[in-house]
């Protein structure tokens, strides 16, 4: 009886625990991506790419992605006039056309 209980526990430890560990590892690694999307970070796609690269490199890049997701882009506002990303709604070409149409002509 005790051997059968030990056998069940060992199978759970060998199969279920690694699966749960892998799922937890993946969920933690996509946190910076989710934070960047929630904050409407203009470089969210790059943060997503860094999260994927972090999986390849064993999590070494993950702290950098975490910090990047919480940082405010400094030069983005100077270049595009806003510090919010709108990468889901329009392409870069559409953004440039809209920006050119909004600016008054100077002589």
C-alpha positions in Angstrom: 0.0 0.0 0.0 2.7 2.5 1.0 4.7 1.6 -2.1 1.8 2.3 -4.4 1.3 5.8 -2.7 5.0 6.5 -3.1 4.8 5.4 -6.7 1.9 7.8 -7.5 3.7 10.7 -5.7 6.9 10.0 -7.6 5.0 9.9 -11.0 3.4 13.2 -10.1 6.8 14.7 -9.2 8.3 13.4 -12.4 5.5 14.5 -14.8 3.3 17.2 -13.3 6.0 19.3 -11.5 8.2 19.9 -14.6 5.2 20.8 -16.7 4.0 23.3 -14.0 7.6 24.7 -13.8 7.8 25.2 -17.5 4.4 27.0 -17.6 5.4 29.2 -14.7 8.7 30.0 -16.4 6.9 31.0 -19.6 4.3 33.1 -17.8 7.1 35.0 -16.0 8.9 35.6 -19.2 5.9 37.2 -20.9 5.3 39.6 -18.1 7.4 42.5 -19.5 5.5 42.1 -22.8 2.2 42.3 -21.1 3.3 45.3 -19.0 4.5 47.1 -22.2 1.2 46.5 -23.9 -0.8 47.6 -20.9 1.2 50.8 -20.6 0.9 51.4 -24.4 4.7 51.5 -24.6 5.8 52.6 -28.1 8.6 50.0 -28.2 6.3 47.1 -27.1 7.2 45.0 -30.2 10.9 45.3 -29.4 10.2 44.3 -25.8 8.3 41.3 -27.0 11.3 40.3 -29.2 13.6 40.7 -26.2 11.4 38.4 -24.2 11.6 35.7 -26.9 15.3 36.1 -27.1 15.5 35.8 -23.3 13.8 32.4 -23.6 16.6 31.3 -26.0 19.3 32.6 -23.7 18.0 31.0 -20.6 16.5 34.1 -19.0 19.6 36.3 -19.0 17.9 39.1 -21.0 14.7 39.0 -18.9 15.7 41.7 -16.4 16.6 44.1 -19.2 13.1 43.5 -20.8 11.5 44.1 -17.4 13.3 47.4 -16.9 12.6 48.5 -20.5 8.9 47.8 -20.1 8.7 50.1 -17.1 10.9 52.8 -18.6 9.6 55.9 -20.3 11.2 56.4 -23.8 13.2 59.6 -23.7 13.8 60.4 -27.3 10.7 58.8 -28.7 8.6 61.9 -27.8 11.1 64.2 -29.4 11.0 62.2 -32.6 7.2 61.5 -32.9 5.6 64.1 -30.6 4.1 61.6 -28.2 5.3 59.0 -25.7 2.5 56.6 -26.3 2.7 53.9 -28.9 -0.1 53.4 -31.4 1.4 50.4 -33.2 -1.9 48.5 -33.1 -3.9 51.1 -34.9 -1.7 52.4 -37.7 1.4 51.7 -39.6 4.5 53.9 -39.7 3.5 55.1 -43.2 0.0 56.1 -42.0 1.5 57.8 -39.0 3.9 59.9 -41.1 1.1 60.8 -43.5 -1.1 61.9 -40.6 1.8 63.9 -39.1 2.5 65.6 -42.4 -1.1 66.5 -42.8 -1.5 68.0 -39.3 1.5 70.3 -39.6 0.7 73.8 -41.0 2.8 74.9 -44.0 5.5 77.5 -43.2 6.9 80.0 -45.6 
